[in-house]
Every structure is written in C-alpha cells, then in structure tokens.
Amino acid sequence: MTTTEFQVTGMTCGHCELSIREEVQEVPGVQAVDVSHRTGTLVVTSDQPVDEAAVLAAVAEAGYQGVRSQ
C-alpha cells in the first residue's frame, strides 16, 4: 500500500470532509481516504502510486484547492 498526503484549503467542517472523500474515493486505485478540516490534510491510501492529478481534480470537483504535501 502507498499513502500520499495533500494539503487542502477552504475546508471548514465535516460536510467539507465528506464532499472531498466522496469525490476522491472515485479515483481508480484509491483504497482509503482520510480528510481533516482541522489540519487541512487529505491522506490517500492506494494499492499502487496514485494519480496525483486525478486526486487534485477530484478535490477541485468538490470545490476545494489542493496541493501535494512535500
């Protein structure tokens, strides 16, 4: 398993987390999604390296901005 962390801006509540989780779970290969509006983080667990562009597009589809954590 591979984990990839992203920083997401604009989240303020649990509904924000749910919106992002629902979109990112649709990305092929994603096994688990952990989102925290408190820390502004999104952690994606996948069976192989995840398509970062697809994850960021899913975050944008949910209405938020994200970047890959360094």
C-alpha positions in Angstrom: 0.0 0.0 0.0 1.0 3.5 -0.7 0.0 6.7 1.1 0.1 10.2 -0.4 -0.6 13.3 1.5 -2.1 16.5 0.2 -2.9 19.9 1.7 -6.4 21.2 1.0 -7.6 24.8 1.6 -11.1 26.0 2.2 -12.4 23.2 4.4 -14.4 24.4 7.5 -16.5 21.4 8.6 -17.4 17.7 8.4 -19.5 18.3 5.4 -16.4 19.6 3.5 -14.6 16.4 4.5 -17.4 14.3 3.2 -17.6 16.1 -0.1 -13.9 15.6 -0.7 -14.0 12.0 0.5 -16.8 11.1 -1.9 -15.0 12.6 -4.9 -11.6 11.2 -4.1 -12.9 7.6 -3.5 -13.9 7.5 -7.2 -10.3 7.9 -8.3 -9.1 4.5 -9.7 -6.8 2.6 -7.3 -7.8 4.5 -4.1 -8.4 2.2 -1.2 -8.9 4.7 1.6 -9.3 8.4 2.2 -8.7 10.3 5.4 -9.7 14.0 5.4 -9.3 16.5 8.2 -10.7 20.1 8.0 -8.9 20.8 11.3 -5.4 20.1 9.8 -6.3 20.8 6.2 -4.9 17.4 5.2 -6.0 14.7 2.8 -4.3 11.3 3.0 -5.0 8.8 0.2 -4.1 5.2 0.6 -3.8 3.2 -2.7 -2.8 -0.2 -3.9 -0.1 1.5 -6.1 1.1 5.1 -6.6 -2.0 7.2 -7.1 -2.5 9.5 -10.0 -1.9 12.8 -8.2 -3.5 14.9 -10.9 -6.7 12.8 -10.7 -6.8 13.3 -6.9 -6.4 17.0 -7.2 -9.0 17.1 -10.0 -11.4 15.3 -7.6 -10.6 17.8 -4.8 -11.4 20.6 -7.3 -14.6 18.9 -8.3 -15.7 19.0 -4.7 -15.0 22.8 -4.7 -11.6 23.0 -2.9 -8.0 23.6 -3.8 -5.3 21.1 -3.0 -1.6 20.6 -3.5 0.7 17.6 -2.9 2.5 17.8 0.5 6.2 17.9 0.3 
